């Protein structure tokens, strides 16, 4: 049985004010599997004129998990269902319509474990 390495972290970015801004966690290192127990995203300063979409990237397409249209300033958009990330995958929050200079955040908590390089997770 592998050892669970618990973590709590935040990824942040200042908005450039373009079409969209991405805030990401990853990519997952070779030989690791991450279980994100829950995560939240927010634009700390302004309401978005677009949306927030959260997805897993890493295999040639975006696997969408959550979407929230026009969230208010400092509104936390939560996902409380576990999300699994495997080698090479990245969890990304895409903010559409953020104001230039806004503070964008992705909050995560969960655990990771060693699975062997190139391996997948089987429980």
C-alpha positions in Angstrom: 0.0 0.0 0.0 1.4 3.4 -0.9 1.8 6.3 1.4 -0.6 9.3 1.1 1.2 12.7 1.1 -1.4 15.2 2.1 -1.2 18.8 0.8 -3.1 22.1 0.7 -1.9 24.8 -1.8 -2.9 27.8 -3.8 -2.0 28.8 -7.4 -2.4 32.5 -8.3 -2.0 34.7 -11.3 -2.5 38.4 -12.1 -4.9 38.8 -15.0 -3.5 40.2 -18.2 -7.0 41.3 -19.2 -7.0 39.4 -22.5 -9.6 37.0 -23.7 -8.9 34.5 -20.9 -6.4 33.7 -18.2 -5.5 30.2 -17.1 -4.4 29.3 -13.5 -3.0 25.7 -13.4 -1.8 23.0 -11.1 0.5 20.5 -12.7 1.6 18.8 -14.8 1.7 15.7 -12.6 5.2 14.3 -12.3 6.1 10.8 -13.6 5.3 8.1 -11.2 2.7 10.1 -9.2 -1.1 10.1 -8.9 -2.9 13.1 -7.3 -6.4 12.9 -5.7 -7.7 16.4 -5.4 -10.3 16.1 -2.6 -11.8 19.6 -3.3 -10.8 22.8 -5.0 -12.1 26.3 -5.4 -11.5 29.1 -7.8 -12.1 32.9 -7.6 -11.4 36.3 -9.1 -10.7 38.2 -5.9 -11.3 41.7 -7.3 -14.0 41.9 -9.9 -17.0 40.1 -11.3 -16.2 38.3 -14.5 -17.9 39.3 -17.7 -17.6 35.7 -18.9 -17.2 32.4 -17.0 -14.9 30.2 -15.1 -14.3 26.7 -16.5 -12.2 24.1 -14.7 -10.8 21.2 -16.7 -8.1 18.5 -16.9 -5.7 18.9 -19.8 -2.9 16.6 -20.9 -4.0 14.2 -23.5 -4.8 16.3 -26.5 -8.2 17.6 -25.3 -9.7 19.4 -22.3 -11.9 17.3 -20.0 -14.3 19.8 -18.5 -15.4 19.4 -14.8 -17.1 22.6 -13.8 -18.5 25.8 -15.3 -19.9 28.9 -13.6 -21.3 31.8 -15.7 -20.5 35.4 -14.6 -19.4 34.8 -11.0 -19.4 37.9 -8.7 -16.2 39.4 -7.3 -14.6 37.1 -4.6 -17.2 34.4 -5.2 -15.7 31.0 -4.5 -16.7 28.4 -7.1 -16.3 25.0 -5.3 -16.0 21.4 -6.4 -16.3 18.9 -3.5 -16.1 15.7 -5.5 -12.7 14.1 -5.9 -10.7 14.7 -9.1 -7.9 12.3 -10.1 -4.8 13.6 -11.9 -2.4 11.1 -13.5 1.1 11.5 -15.0 1.3 14.5 -17.4 -2.2 15.9 -16.5 -2.9 19.5 -15.4 -5.9 20.9 -13.5 -6.7 24.3 -15.1 -9.1 27.0 -14.1 -9.9 29.3 -17.1 -11.2 32.7 -16.3 -12.9 34.5 -19.2 -13.6 38.2 -18.9 -11.3 39.1 -16.0 -10.2 42.7 -15.5 -6.5 43.5 -16.1 -4.7 43.3 -12.8 -7.2 41.1 -11.0 -5.9 38.4 -8.6 -7.1 35.0 -9.8 -6.8 32.0 -7.5 -7.1 28.2 -7.6 -7.2 26.6 -4.1 -6.6 22.8 -3.8 -6.4 20.2 -1.1 -5.9 16.5 -1.4 -3.1 13.9 -1.5 -0.6 12.3 -3.8 1.1 8.9 -3.9 3.8 7.2 -5.8 2.6 4.7 -8.4 5.7 3.9 -10.4 6.8 5.8 -13.5 4.4 5.3 -16.4 2.0 3.5 -14.0 -1.6 4.2 -13.5 -3.6 4.1 -10.3 -5.5 1.0 -9.5 -6.8 1.8 -6.0 
